[in-house]
């Protein structure tokens, strides 16, 4: 049983959320409790939750269904967590490459030209010499 829509997300932007699954979970937990109210009852004529050991077969099926929904939500959240970790690490790697390039450019400007920086013992790789970025590695664009 799959209550979360069948779409294979590539990143967090494609995540469809768990609202529908959460609503189904809420209903199934309510059905497990026979759609009753806890004691003291909130109003006269309210249906109390049956005690454990006295629930109907439908209540028990709903309880098992709630567990299935919980398991599916946990799987979906774990998958989302993994995608978010990859995106955060990739973002950090891309930022680090950009910061390194900006620092190299600042050093080159401070020293004059990259050729004269050697006189001061500085080495400055050319900014355009990068073969690939962390994003290229993740996406496979290493051209």
C-alpha positions in Angstrom: 0.0 0.0 0.0 1.5 3.3 -1.1 -0.2 6.4 0.3 2.5 8.8 -0.9 2.2 9.6 -4.6 4.4 7.5 -7.0 7.0 10.0 -8.2 10.7 9.5 -7.9 12.0 12.8 -6.7 15.4 13.9 -7.9 15.9 16.6 -5.3 14.1 18.3 -2.5 12.4 20.7 -4.9 10.5 17.6 -6.3 9.3 16.5 -2.9 5.5 16.2 -2.8 5.2 16.4 1.0 3.4 14.0 3.4 0.2 15.9 4.0 -2.1 13.2 2.4 -0.3 10.4 4.3 -0.6 12.4 7.5 -4.4 12.8 7.0 -4.8 9.1 6.3 -2.7 8.3 9.4 -4.9 10.6 11.5 -8.1 8.9 10.2 -6.7 5.4 10.8 -5.6 6.2 14.3 -9.1 7.6 14.9 -10.6 4.4 13.4 -8.4 2.3 15.7 -9.9 4.3 18.6 -13.4 3.5 17.1 -13.7 7.3 16.3 -14.5 7.7 20.0 -13.5 10.2 22.6 -11.3 9.8 25.6 -12.8 9.9 29.1 -14.2 12.2 30.4 -16.4 12.5 27.4 -16.5 16.0 26.0 -20.3 16.1 25.6 -23.4 14.1 26.4 -23.9 11.2 24.0 -20.3 11.1 22.9 -19.0 7.7 21.9 -16.2 6.6 24.3 -13.0 4.8 23.0 -13.4 1.1 23.7 -10.9 -0.4 26.1 -8.0 -2.5 24.7 -9.1 -6.1 24.2 -12.6 -5.0 23.2 -11.9 -3.4 19.8 -13.6 -4.6 16.7 -11.9 -6.3 13.8 -12.3 -3.1 11.8 -10.6 -1.2 14.6 -7.7 -3.6 14.5 -7.4 -3.4 10.7 -7.3 0.4 11.0 -4.5 0.1 13.7 -2.4 -2.1 11.4 -3.1 0.3 8.5 -1.9 3.2 10.7 1.4 1.4 11.3 1.8 0.8 7.5 1.3 4.6 6.9 3.8 5.4 9.6 6.4 3.1 8.0 5.8 4.7 4.6 6.2 8.2 6.0 9.4 7.2 7.8 10.8 5.8 4.5 9.8 8.9 2.6 11.4 11.2 5.3 14.6 9.1 5.3 14.8 9.4 1.5 14.2 13.2 1.7 16.8 13.5 4.4 19.4 11.8 2.1 18.5 14.1 -0.8 18.8 17.1 1.4 22.2 16.0 2.8 23.5 15.6 -0.8 22.1 19.1 -1.8 23.6 20.8 1.3 27.0 19.2 0.8 27.0 20.0 -3.0 26.0 23.6 -2.2 28.9 23.8 0.3 31.3 22.4 -2.2 30.2 24.7 -5.0 30.5 27.7 -2.6 34.0 26.6 -1.5 35.1 26.5 -5.2 33.7 29.9 -5.7 35.4 31.3 -2.5 38.7 29.7 -3.5 38.5 31.4 -6.9 37.6 34.8 -5.3 40.5 34.5 -2.9 42.9 33.6 -5.7 41.7 36.6 -7.7 42.1 38.9 -4.6 45.7 37.6 -4.1 46.5 38.1 -7.7 45.2 41.7 -7.5 47.1 42.4 -4.4 50.4 41.0 -5.8 50.0 42.5 -9.2 50.0 39.8 -11.9 50.2 36.1 -11.3 53.6 36.1 -12.8 54.9 38.6 -10.3 53.3 36.8 -7.4 55.9 34.1 -7.7 58.4 36.7 -6.5 56.6 36.8 -3.2 56.3 33.0 -3.0 52.6 32.9 -3.8 51.2 30.3 -6.2 47.9 31.2 -7.8 46.2 28.6 -10.0 44.3 30.1 -12.9 40.6 30.4 -12.1 39.6 29.0 -15.5 41.8 25.9 -15.0 39.2 24.0 -12.9 38.4 20.7 -14.6 35.2 19.9 -12.7 33.2 21.2 -9.8 31.5 19.1 -7.1 28.2 19.7 -8.9 29.7 18.1 -12.0 30.6 15.1 -10.0 27.1 14.7 -8.6 25.3 15.3 -11.9 27.9 13.5 -14.1 28.7 16.7 -16.2 32.5 16.4 -16.1 33.1 17.8 -19.6 
